[in-house]
Amino acid sequence: MEVLKECWQVLGLMAPYLLFGFLVAGILAIWVSPEWVERHLGGRGLWSILKASAFGVPLPLCSCSVIPVSVSLKSHGASSAATTAFLISTPQTGVDSIAVTYALMGGVVALFRPLAALITGVVGGLLVSLFAEKNGQKTETSSTCSHCAPKQNRYLHGLYHGFVALPKDIGLALLFGVVIAGAATAWIPQGSFAPYLGGGALSVLLLMAAGVPVYVCATASVPIALGFIHLGASPGAAIAFLIAGPATNAATFTTIWKALGWKTAITYLLTIAVSAFSCGMLFDKLFPSIQWAMPALADHEAMGQAWFYQVAAIVVLCLIGVSALFGKRE
């Protein structure tokens, strides 16, 4: 029962912000199509790298669409560097994950995450342009997601994307993250792993290494990171996990290897690893001066018991259930 209570607590804290993220994702789906991205991000040079990384931060692309849209970018004239920048920044954040980060970890982390994603994407793109651009290959592939197909009613499509397709895409992973956080809070005393994860380069490396091979979506990674903090991990170590976990997975790596070449694939992986470690260490350095802006774990309990959060949690569960039964991934 204690685990269920803690899981409900975490879900309640996330739910209002998650619903807001779903709404904004639906709005963005109306106005920002993959074809629009291709039109504006095609081309080469530093400006295209910066735009590709910046556009990837808030875009409501589901996890299945990041890879084909990126490959389509390449086939429509984008450089390997711009394509890599888009691939690195897009899965790290999204409007829903930023909202959930704000709910669970405060405004400082919610701001730090997209900035880290932007910088990581730009750095990765620049490195590819310097060392691996000639290795890229033209790939005549287009996106296979139904998200990319024209819709007769953009507004209905936006609502469907935000409140059906997106919950279906992240629902199971999100609930898994909630269960992990709830179980850690209920079963393991706070700070138990502090001697191993409590700060320093080793703790950041451990959570960065944990995030690289295990794919978890940007939104679901937040309650897991909160669980790590409960166990005693430093905020910087949690940041390293938040960067490495969503940004790396085997499917993306093998696709980059095939479409853009092995040099680009290795550069992509090393960029994420080094950036996750560097950002984690930087955040731990900054933490003493910004600690006041981050909510304490104890502050969550009273907030999560408010009726508004309870109702929002029920709505989120209903959306996940309905989308699982009737929704289609885009």
N, C-alpha and C positions, 0 to 999 in steps of 0.2 A: 504493500500500500504506500509505503514511503517513496518508492521509486515512481509510482504513478503520480503522486502528489507533486514531486519535484519536476517530472516531465510536463505536467499540466502548468506548473509555474513558469517554466521556460517558454512553453508554447504561448501562454497568455501574454508574456512580455513581448514576444515577437509579433503576435497576430495583428495588432492595429497597424504597425509599420509595414508588415508584410502585405496587408490589403492595400495600403497606399502604394507600395511598390508595384503590385499587380496592376493597379489603375494607371500609374504612370507608364508602365511597360506597354499597356494597351494603347495609350495615347501615342507613344513613340512608334508603335507598330503601324499606326495610321499614317504617320508623316514620314517615317524613315524606312524605306524598303531596301532590300539587298541591291536592287538595281540602282537605286539612288546612291548607295555606298560605292558601288562599282564606278558610277559616273564621276563621282567627286574624288575618289581615291586612286583612280587609275593614273599612271604616270610614274615618274622617277624623281629622285632628289630628296633633299632634307625636308622640304615642305610636305611632300607626300608621306614621308615617314611620320612626321609630327601629326598630320591630319589623321592618318590611319590609326595611330595609337590613341589620339584624343577621341575619335569617333567610336572606338571600340569600348571605351570605359562605360558609357551608359546604355549602349544599344541592347534592346530586348531580344537578342538572338539566343534561342534555346541551344542547349549543348550539342544537339545533333546538327545544328545549322552552322556552327562556327567553322567547322572544317570545310564543308562544300562551298560556303560563301567565300572563304579565304582562297580556296583553289580557283574559284570563279574570278576573284579579283585578279589573280595572276594571269588567267587566260584572257582577261580583258585589258591587259596592258600594264597592270601594276607591277612594280619591281619586286624582286624577292625580298628586298629590305622592307618595303611598305607592307607586303603581305605578312612577313614575320612579325612586324610591329603590331599589326592587327590581331594576329593569332596569340600574341603574348598578353596584350592588354585586355582583350575582350572577355575571356573566361574568368579573369580575376575579380571583376566587379560587374555590377548591373544595378539598375535602380532599385530592384527588390533587395539585393544583398546590402546595398548602402543603407537602406532604411532599417533593415534588421540589425546591421552593425551599430547604427545609432541607438537602437532600442536596448541592445544588450551590453554594448561596450562604450557608449558615449560618443559625443560629437568629435572628439579628437581623433579617435580611431576611424570613425566614419569619414573624416576628411583625409586622414593619412593613407587609407587603402586606395582610393582612386588616384591620389597623387603618385603613390608607389607604382600603381599599374601603368599610369601614363609614362613615368620616367623609365620604368623597366622596358616598356614597348619601344620607346625612342632609342634607348641604349642598344637593345637587341637589333633594331633595324639598322642603326649606324654601324654596328659591328659586322652585320651581314653585308652591308654596302662596301665595307672596307676589305673584308677578307673572303667573302663567299659569294658575291653577286654573280660572278662569271659562271659559277657552278649551277645556277638555277636553270630550270628547264621550262619551256612552254608546255602547258597542259591544257588540252582542249576539254575541259570539264566544266559543267555548270551545276549549280545547286540543285539537289534533288528534293529539297524540303518543300512541302506544300506552302510554307510561309512565303516562298519566293513567287508563287503563282499569282496572277492578277485576281483580284477579288471584285465582285460586282458591288458590294456594299462595304466600303472601307470601315465604317463605324462599327458595324456588326463584327467585322473581322478583327478590329481592335479589341472589342470586348471579349471576343472568343479567345484571342491570343492571351490577353491579360488574365482572364479569370477561368479559362479552361485549359488551353494548351500549356501555358507556363506552370500552373499547379500540377498538371500531369507530368511534365518534364522533371520537375524538382521535388515532387511530393514525397516519394518514398525516401529519397536521400535526405530530405528535410526532416522527416519523422525519425529516420535513423540517427541523425545528429541530435535531435531532441532527446531520444532515448539514451544515447551515450552521455549527454550532459546530465540528464536526470539521474542516471545510475551512478555516475561519478559523485554527484552531490550527495546522494542518499547513502551510498555504501562506503565511501572513502573519506576519512576525516580531512577537513580543509588543510592544505599545506603539507600533506603527507610526503609528497615527492619534492618538496622544496630543496633538500640537499642536492638533488640531481638536476632539477629543472629551474632552480630559483634565480638564475642569472648567469651571465658570462657567456663566453663564446661556445662552450661545450653545450649548454642548454639550447642555445639558438641553433647550433648545428644539428642536435638531436631531433628537434621538431621540424627543422627544414628537411632533414633526411627522411623523416616520417611522412612528410607531405608529398615528396617527389614521386614515389611509386604508387601511392594510393590516390585515385581520383575521387574528389568530392566536390560538388558544385559550390559556387561562391556563397550561396545563401546557407546551405547546410553546413559549411565549414565554420560558421560563426558560433553556433551553440557548442560545437566540438572544441573550438578554441577557448570558449568560456569555461568548459569543463577542464581543460588543461590548466587554466589560471586557478581554478578551484583547487586543483591538485598541488599547486605551488609553482607552476611555470611562471616565468617573468612575462610581462606584456610583450617584450621584444621577441621572445621565443614564440609566443602566440601569433605575432605578426608574421614571423617567418613561415609558420604553418599556413596562415591565411593566404600568403602569396604562392607558396610552392604547391599546395594541395590542389586548388582550382586550376592553376595554369599548366599543370603537367598531367598527361595521361598517354598511354601507349598508342591510342588511335591517332592522336595529334602528331606524336613523334614520328610514327611510321609514314603518315601522310606527308609530312614535311620532307622526310627522307626521299620519298618517291617523287614528289612534285617539284621540290626546290633543291634537292641534292643533299649529300651527306654533310658537307661543310655547314650548310644552313641549319640542318637538324642539330648538329653538335653545338653550334653557336646558340641556338634557341635554348637548349637544355642548360648550358653553362650560364647563360645570361640569367635565367630564372633562379638557378641555384645561388649564384653570386649575389644577385639582387635581394633574394630572400634573406640571406645571411647579413648583408650590409644594412638593409632596412631594419632588421631585427636588432642588430647592435646599435644602430642609430636611435631607435625608439627607446631602448633601455637607457641610453645616455640622456635622452631628453625627459624621460619619465619623472625624475624627481621634481622638475619644474612644471610639469603638466599634470601631475597626479591628482590635483584638486578637481580637474575637469572630467575625470573618469569615475563613473558610478561604482561604489563599493558593492560587493556581492550581497551584503546584508540589505542594501537599499532596494533590491529587487523584490523582496518578499512582500512588503506592504503594497507595492505598486501592482504586482501581479494578481493580488486578491480583489482589486476593484472590479465592479460589475462590468464596466466597459471592456476590460481586457478579457474577462470570462466570455462575454458574448462574441467578441472578435475571434477568440480561439475556436468557439463552436462553428463560426462561419468558415474559418480556414479549414477545419476538418471536413465540413460539408463540401467545400470546393474541391478538396483533394479526393474525397470519395466519389463525387459525381464525375470529376474529370477522369478518374481511373476507370470508371464504368463506361462512360460515353464519349470521352474526349479522344482526340487523335493528336499525336505529336506533330508539330509543324516542321 
